[in-house]
Amino acid sequence: MLIQWLILTAAFWVAALIVPGFEVKRGWATLWVAALFGVLHWLLGWLLFVILGIATLGIGFLLAFITRWVVGAIVLKLVDALSSNIRIRDFKAALLGSLVMSGVGTLAQWLLQRH
């Protein structure tokens, strides 16, 4: 779990470097934001996924990768609202941030599994 938390922290850091309008305070604040995101995503992610799946009349379930991407962006905006350590300008920045974070997380897990 600690490794996952560190990967998520790195994903926030990379997203803040790449995505315009996506800012995270450095240092311990990034660890706090990653922890808050992880907890909220764990608690609410599945519920948002189901709601979006039903609201799109099942298309959200068929296109699960897009639904997960949007859920990640929604949770990012929730973290933005709850913490002063992160600032996301708009939903577009949240979507791009979610995409970058997914890519960094996938790459990091792939690299860890190889070694």
Secondary structure in CASP SS format (residue, H / E / C, confidence):
PFRMAT SS
TARGET T0000
AUTHOR 0000-0000-0000
METHOD secondary structure of the structure
MODEL  1
M C 1.00
L H 1.00
I H 1.00
Q H 1.00
W H 1.00
L H 1.00
I H 1.00
L H 1.00
T H 1.00
A H 1.00
A H 1.00
F H 1.00
W H 1.00
V H 1.00
A H 1.00
A H 1.00
L H 1.00
I H 1.00
V C 1.00
P C 1.00
G C 1.00
F E 1.00
E E 1.00
V E 1.00
K C 1.00
R C 1.00
G C 1.00
W H 1.00
A H 1.00
T H 1.00
L H 1.00
W H 1.00
V H 1.00
A H 1.00
A H 1.00
L H 1.00
F H 1.00
G H 1.00
V H 1.00
L H 1.00
H H 1.00
W H 1.00
L H 1.00
L H 1.00
G H 1.00
W H 1.00
L H 1.00
L H 1.00
F H 1.00
V H 1.00
I H 1.00
L H 1.00
G H 1.00
I H 1.00
A H 1.00
T C 1.00
L C 1.00
G C 1.00
I H 1.00
G H 1.00
F H 1.00
L H 1.00
L C 1.00
A H 1.00
F H 1.00
I H 1.00
T H 1.00
R H 1.00
W H 1.00
V H 1.00
V H 1.00
G H 1.00
A H 1.00
I H 1.00
V H 1.00
L H 1.00
K H 1.00
L H 1.00
V H 1.00
D H 1.00
A H 1.00
L H 1.00
S C 1.00
S C 1.00
N C 1.00
I E 1.00
R E 1.00
I E 1.00
R C 1.00
D C 1.00
F H 1.00
K H 1.00
A H 1.00
A H 1.00
L H 1.00
L H 1.00
G H 1.00
S H 1.00
L H 1.00
V H 1.00
M H 1.00
S H 1.00
G H 1.00
V H 1.00
G H 1.00
T H 1.00
L H 1.00
A H 1.00
Q H 1.00
W H 1.00
L H 1.00
L H 1.00
Q H 1.00
R H 1.00
H C 1.00
END
